[in-house]
Amino acid sequence: MLVLVILAGLAGYRWRQWRLERNQDASIRAAALRYEVEPALVRAVIWRESRFHSRARGRAGEIGLMQLRKEAAQDWADAEHIGGFGHEECLDPRTNILAGTWYLKRLLDRYRQTDNPVPYALADYNAGRGNVLKWLGGAAVTNSEMFLEQIGFPGTKKYVQSVMRRYEKYRPISE
């Protein structure tokens, strides 16, 4: 009997998580199309940043699904000519996904000269440009595998690897 209760609880948890993840499909597709980013990558970043909890808040002031800092959100609002924008508007899932996807696209473009801009963009998303510049020595300037080896923060390296694994998992679903 206890085994059945545990299995039912696990099944219920997995179903709720699946629904939570699928709840943002339309917003993810729209933002991905608008900013030319793979939906699977956007979904993977959301999974890692907030586990799809739209009211999530980080220790450094990040908010929402994609855990956006005030500066990144304002850069998006300025680029989109949105006047009177406030950071708290990023608690709206649609707004957060649009701003976060725009920011992710900007980072991907920053590293387009590499063999795979994704790990560079993810490291930048997590640790900032200044730290990424510290890790760009030798072949790591354009070789993403070498770059991954040179990431100096264990937490950032785990972050990049985690998002990339989830990205690969989501790719068949998003296509």
C-alpha positions in Angstrom: 0.0 0.0 0.0 2.8 2.4 0.9 4.5 1.7 -2.5 1.2 2.6 -4.3 1.0 5.9 -2.3 4.6 6.8 -3.2 4.1 5.9 -6.8 0.9 8.0 -7.0 2.6 10.9 -5.4 5.6 10.7 -7.8 3.2 10.4 -10.8 1.2 13.5 -9.5 4.5 15.5 -9.1 5.7 14.6 -12.5 2.3 15.5 -14.1 2.3 18.9 -12.3 5.8 19.6 -13.4 5.0 18.6 -17.0 2.0 21.0 -17.0 4.1 23.8 -15.5 6.7 23.4 -18.2 4.1 23.2 -21.1 2.2 26.2 -19.8 4.7 28.6 -21.4 4.9 26.9 -24.8 3.1 29.7 -26.8 5.2 32.4 -25.2 8.5 30.5 -25.7 7.6 29.8 -29.4 6.7 33.5 -30.0 9.8 34.9 -28.4 12.1 32.3 -30.0 10.6 33.1 -33.4 10.8 36.9 -32.8 14.5 36.8 -31.7 15.6 33.8 -33.8 16.7 31.6 -30.9 15.9 27.9 -30.7 12.8 27.3 -28.5 14.6 24.4 -26.8 17.4 26.7 -25.6 15.0 29.2 -24.2 13.1 26.3 -22.5 16.4 24.9 -21.1 17.4 28.3 -19.6 14.0 28.7 -18.0 14.2 25.2 -16.6 17.6 25.9 -15.0 16.9 29.4 -13.9 13.5 29.0 -12.3 12.1 25.5 -12.9 9.2 27.3 -14.6 8.1 29.3 -11.5 7.2 32.7 -12.9 7.5 34.4 -9.5 11.0 33.2 -8.8 13.4 35.7 -7.3 17.2 35.4 -7.1 19.7 36.7 -4.5 21.1 39.4 -6.8 17.8 40.9 -7.8 17.0 38.6 -10.7 13.3 37.9 -11.2 10.9 35.7 -13.2 11.2 32.7 -15.3 14.5 33.6 -16.9 15.8 35.3 -13.7 16.5 38.7 -15.4 18.4 41.4 -13.7 17.2 45.0 -13.8 19.9 46.1 -16.2 19.2 43.4 -18.8 15.5 43.9 -18.7 15.9 47.7 -19.1 18.3 47.1 -22.1 15.5 45.0 -23.7 12.9 47.7 -23.0 15.1 50.4 -24.4 15.8 48.3 -27.6 12.1 47.7 -28.0 11.2 51.4 -27.3 9.0 50.5 -24.3 8.7 53.7 -22.2 8.0 53.7 -18.5 9.2 50.1 -18.1 9.7 48.7 -14.6 11.7 45.7 -13.6 8.7 44.2 -11.8 7.0 43.8 -15.1 9.3 40.9 -15.7 7.2 38.9 -13.3 4.8 38.6 -16.1 5.8 35.3 -17.9 5.3 36.7 -21.4 7.3 39.8 -20.8 10.0 37.9 -19.0 10.4 35.4 -21.8 10.5 38.1 -24.4 13.2 40.1 -22.5 15.2 37.0 -21.6 15.2 35.6 -25.1 16.2 39.0 -26.5 19.1 39.0 -24.0 20.1 35.4 -24.8 20.1 36.3 -28.5 22.4 39.2 -27.8 24.8 36.9 -26.0 24.7 34.3 -28.8 25.5 37.0 -31.3 28.4 38.1 -29.2 30.1 34.7 -29.6 29.0 33.9 -33.2 32.6 33.6 -34.3 33.1 30.5 -32.2 32.4 26.9 -33.2 29.4 26.8 -30.8 28.2 30.1 -29.3 25.9 28.4 -26.8 28.3 27.5 -24.0 29.9 31.0 -24.2 26.5 32.7 -24.1 25.4 30.6 -21.2 28.5 31.3 -19.2 28.0 35.0 -19.9 24.3 34.7 -18.9 25.4 33.1 -15.6 28.7 34.8 -14.7 28.9 37.9 -16.8 31.0 39.1 -19.7 34.0 40.1 -17.6 34.4 36.5 -16.3 34.0 35.0 -19.8 36.8 37.3 -21.0 39.1 35.8 -18.3 38.4 32.3 -19.6 39.1 33.1 -23.3 42.7 32.0 -23.6 44.4 30.1 -26.4 42.1 27.8 -28.3 39.2 28.6 -26.0 38.7 31.8 -28.0 36.8 29.8 -30.6 36.8 26.2 -29.4 33.8 25.6 -27.1 35.1 22.4 -25.6 38.4 24.1 -24.6 36.3 27.1 -23.3 34.3 24.7 -21.1 37.5 23.3 -19.6 38.7 26.9 -18.8 35.6 28.1 -17.0 37.0 29.2 -13.6 33.9 28.9 -11.5 32.7 25.4 -10.8 29.1 26.7 -10.4 29.2 28.3 -13.8 30.7 25.2 -15.4 27.9 23.1 -13.8 25.3 25.7 -14.9 26.5 25.6 -18.6 26.7 21.8 -18.6 23.2 21.5 -17.0 21.5 23.9 -19.5 23.2 22.2 -22.4 22.0 18.7 -21.3 18.5 20.0 -20.9 18.7 21.8 -24.2 19.6 18.5 -25.9 16.7 16.8 -24.1 14.2 19.5 -25.3 15.4 19.7 -28.9 13.3 16.8 -30.2 10.3 18.2 -28.4 10.6 21.7 -29.8 11.2 20.7 -33.4 
